[in-house]
């Protein structure tokens, strides 16, 4: 799950990492909804425990993996690494805290859809302004299809209550997610992707320290009649959609274009919708099916376009003699 540079990971494996991360992230909101149902835990406390749990698991992973020969990094390399750790830690804290708050305020469906719908727009604008990335005709069609799918999913959740505060929190979450994606890609372009596992670990450490005061004020230990269920859900949130998903995401996002990453991550609302139907008892409507198919088509099309672009670029590379 780690790479020493942005180019050490193949595009195909990066796409697979991102797809797995997107599906896993879709389960985090559902787990949060269950925690909010059976306890009085708040979104900041949940985000804090998510960071702490992810930090513990990633520290264990770092301790178990084979040690590599130490190399003395240059000043520029250290500066990029510090910038990535700080930026990722802050962006991750904003992203997940605002997302959980949006889910609590306006519900799983609306909170997830608005967060992941605003994300591609903010990333596309940011990538164009900071890195000069162009979507191209295929990319524009894919993003449009993905946003159309999200729009249909919103219409399919007819019973969902849209609250302005929840929508604002979801947009703030999308901004944090966009910042992480752009920073990861920008540093990865110049071989500054760094060690994804170590970066993720440091990011969660920063998040845990930053969230501790506000989580303490909100209430670190929830009141609940089902303490075992709450603990099991917290462990799951820390292990799968946190430690595993973020490590995979940062490794893949350092290689794949920012616009492609943004659309692949739209798998999150798809998996969230499937969980809502199969586990939370929500009704499967024609609109949800159509929206899911549009999202999957957009993700598949853009992933294939990314792979073709990478293949063309490799063929054009000069052969060393």
ROZA-50668 format. One record per residue (C-alpha): residue in one letter; z negated, y, x negated; residue number from 1. Coordinates in steps of 0.5 Angstrom, whole numbers, plus 500, padded with zeros to 3 digits. Each point is the difference from the previous one (the first is absolute). Layout:
% residues N
   residu    pz    py    px   num
        A     Z     Y     X   NUM
...
% end
This chain:
% residues 321
   residu    pz    py    px   num
        X   500   500   500     1
        X   500   505   494     2
        X   505   503   496     3
        X   500   503   493     4
        X   506   505   502     5
        X   504   502   506     6
        X   506   496   498     7
        X   496   493   498     8
        X   501   498   507     9
        X   506   498   503    10
        X   503   503   507    11
        X   500   494   504    12
        X   493   498   498    13
        X   498   508   501    14
        X   503   499   507    15
        X   496   494   502    16
        X   493   503   497    17
        X   502   506   505    18
        X   501   496   506    19
        X   494   496   499    20
        X   496   506   499    21
        X   503   503   507    22
        X   498   494   504    23
        X   493   500   497    24
        X   499   507   501    25
        X   502   499   508    26
        X   494   496   500    27
        X   495   505   498    28
        X   500   504   506    29
        X   499   494   505    30
        X   494   498   496    31
        X   498   507   500    32
        X   501   501   508    33
        X   495   493   500    34
        X   495   503   496    35
        X   500   507   504    36
        X   499   495   506    37
        X   494   496   498    38
        X   496   505   496    39
        X   499   508   500    40
        X   503   500   492    41
        X   504   506   499    42
        X   507   501   497    43
        X   497   503   493    44
        X   495   495   500    45
        X   505   494   501    46
        X   505   504   495    47
        X   494   500   495    48
        X   498   492   500    49
        X   508   499   500    50
        X   500   504   493    51
        X   494   496   498    52
        X   502   493   502    53
        X   507   501   497    54
        X   497   503   493    55
        X   495   494   500    56
        X   506   495   501    57
        X   505   504   495    58
        X   494   500   495    59
        X   500   492   500    60
        X   507   500   500    61
        X   500   504   494    62
        X   495   496   496    63
        X   503   493   502    64
        X   507   502   497    65
        X   503   499   493    66
        X   498   505   495    67
        X   506   504   497    68
        X   500   503   493    69
        X   498   507   500    70
        X   505   505   498    71
        X   498   507   499    72
        X   503   505   505    73
        X   503   506   499    74
        X   498   507   502    75
        X   505   500   505    76
        X   499   493   503    77
        X   493   501   501    78
        X   501   507   503    79
        X   505   496   505    80
        X   495   495   501    81
        X   494   505   502    82
        X   505   503   505    83
        X   502   494   503    84
        X   492   497   501    85
        X   498   507   502    86
        X   506   501   505    87
        X   500   493   503    88
        X   492   500   501    89
        X   500   507   504    90
        X   506   498   504    91
        X   498   493   501    92
        X   493   503   503    93
        X   504   505   504    94
        X   505   495   503    95
        X   495   494   502    96
        X   494   505   502    97
        X   505   504   505    98
        X   503   494   502    99
        X   494   497   502   100
        X   498   506   504   101
        X   507   501   503   102
        X   499   492   503   103
        X   493   502   502   104
        X   502   506   504   105
        X   507   498   503   106
        X   500   493   499   107
        X   504   495   496   108
        X   507   500   503   109
        X   500   508   499   110
        X   496   501   494   111
        X   505   495   496   112
        X   506   502   503   113
        X   499   508   499   114
        X   498   498   493   115
        X   505   496   498   116
        X   505   504   504   117
        X   499   506   496   118
        X   499   497   493   119
        X   508   499   499   120
        X   501   507   502   121
        X   495   503   495   122
        X   502   495   495   123
        X   508   502   501   124
        X   498   507   499   125
        X   496   499   494   126
        X   504   496   496   127
        X   506   505   501   128
        X   496   506   498   129
        X   496   496   494   130
        X   505   495   498   131
        X   507   502   503   132
        X   501   493   503   133
        X   505   500   505   134
        X   500   495   506   135
        X   507   499   501   136
        X   504   498   506   137
        X   497   493   501   138
        X   493   503   498   139
        X   500   505   506   140
        X   503   495   505   141
        X   494   495   498   142
        X   494   505   500   143
        X   503   503   507   144
        X   500   493   502   145
        X   493   499   498   146
        X   498   506   503   147
        X   503   498   507   148
        X   497   494   500   149
        X   493   503   499   150
        X   502   505   506   151
        X   501   494   504   152
        X   494   497   498   153
        X   496   506   502   154
        X   504   500   507   155
        X   498   492   500   156
        X   492   502   500   157
        X   500   503   507   158
        X   493   499   501   159
        X   498   503   493   160
        X   497   507   500   161
        X   503   505   496   162
        X   494   505   497   163
        X   502   506   496   164
        X   495   499   495   165
        X   502   493   499   166
        X   507   502   499   167
        X   498   506   495   168
        X   495   495   496   169
        X   506   495   500   170
        X   505   505   497   171
        X   495   502   494   172
        X   499   492   499   173
        X   508   500   499   174
        X   499   506   495   175
        X   496   496   496   176
        X   504   494   500   177
        X   506   504   498   178
        X   497   503   494   179
        X   498   493   498   180
        X   507   498   501   181
        X   503   506   496   182
        X   495   500   494   183
        X   501   492   499   184
        X   507   501   500   185
        X   501   506   496   186
        X   495   497   494   187
        X   504   494   501   188
        X   507   503   499   189
        X   498   501   493   190
        X   496   494   498   191
        X   494   503   502   192
        X   498   495   506   193
        X   494   497   496   194
        X   496   494   501   195
        X   500   500   508   196
        X   494   495   500   197
        X   496   505   496   198
        X   503   506   503   199
        X   498   497   507   200
        X   493   499   498   201
        X   499   507   497   202
        X   502   503   507   203
        X   495   496   504   204
        X   495   502   495   205
        X   502   507   501   206
        X   500   499   508   207
        X   493   497   500   208
        X   497   505   496   209
        X   503   506   504   210
        X   499   497   507   211
        X   493   498   499   212
        X   496   506   502   213
        X   504   501   506   214
        X   500   493   502   215
        X   492   500   499   216
        X   500   506   505   217
        X   504   496   505   218
        X   496   494   499   219
        X   501   494   495   220
        X   497   495   504   221
        X   503   499   507   222
        X   496   498   506   223
        X   503   494   503   224
        X   498   493   504   225
        X   505   496   496   226
        X   498   502   493   227
        X   504   493   497   228
        X   506   502   503   229
        X   500   507   497   230
        X   498   498   493   231
        X   506   495   501   232
        X   505   505   502   233
        X   498   505   494   234
        X   501   494   495   235
        X   507   499   503   236
        X   501   507   500   237
        X   498   501   493   238
        X   504   493   497   239
        X   507   500   504   240
        X   502   507   502   241
        X   496   503   494   242
        X   500   497   494   243
        X   506   495   501   244
        X   504   505   503   245
        X   499   506   496   246
        X   501   497   494   247
        X   507   497   502   248
        X   502   507   503   249
        X   498   504   494   250
        X   504   495   495   251
        X   506   500   505   252
        X   500   507   501   253
        X   501   502   493   254
        X   507   496   500   255
        X   503   501   507   256
        X   503   507   502   257
        X   495   504   504   258
        X   504   500   506   259
        X   501   493   500   260
        X   492   499   499   261
        X   499   504   507   262
        X   504   496   504   263
        X   498   494   498   264
        X   493   502   501   265
        X   502   501   507   266
        X   498   492   501   267
        X   493   502   501   268
        X   501   502   507   269
        X   504   494   501   270
        X   495   496   498   271
        X   494   504   504   272
        X   504   499   506   273
        X   501   493   499   274
        X   492   499   499   275
        X   499   505   506   276
        X   504   495   505   277
        X   497   493   497   278
        X   493   502   498   279
        X   498   506   504   280
        X   503   498   507   281
        X   505   506   500   282
        X   507   499   504   283
        X   506   498   497   284
        X   505   505   503   285
        X   508   501   499   286
        X   499   506   497   287
        X   495   497   494   288
        X   505   495   499   289
        X   506   505   499   290
        X   496   504   496   291
        X   498   494   496   292
        X   507   498   499   293
        X   502   507   498   294
        X   495   500   495   295
        X   502   494   497   296
        X   507   501   500   297
        X   499   507   496   298
        X   495   497   495   299
        X   505   494   499   300
        X   506   505   499   301
        X   497   504   495   302
        X   497   495   496   303
        X   507   497   499   304
        X   503   506   498   305
        X   494   501   495   306
        X   502   493   497   307
        X   507   502   500   308
        X   499   507   497   309
        X   496   496   494   310
        X   505   495   499   311
        X   506   505   499   312
        X   495   504   495   313
        X   499   494   496   314
        X   507   499   500   315
        X   502   507   497   316
        X   494   500   495   317
        X   504   500   493   318
        X   499   493   496   319
        X   496   501   494   320
        X   504   497   493   321
% end
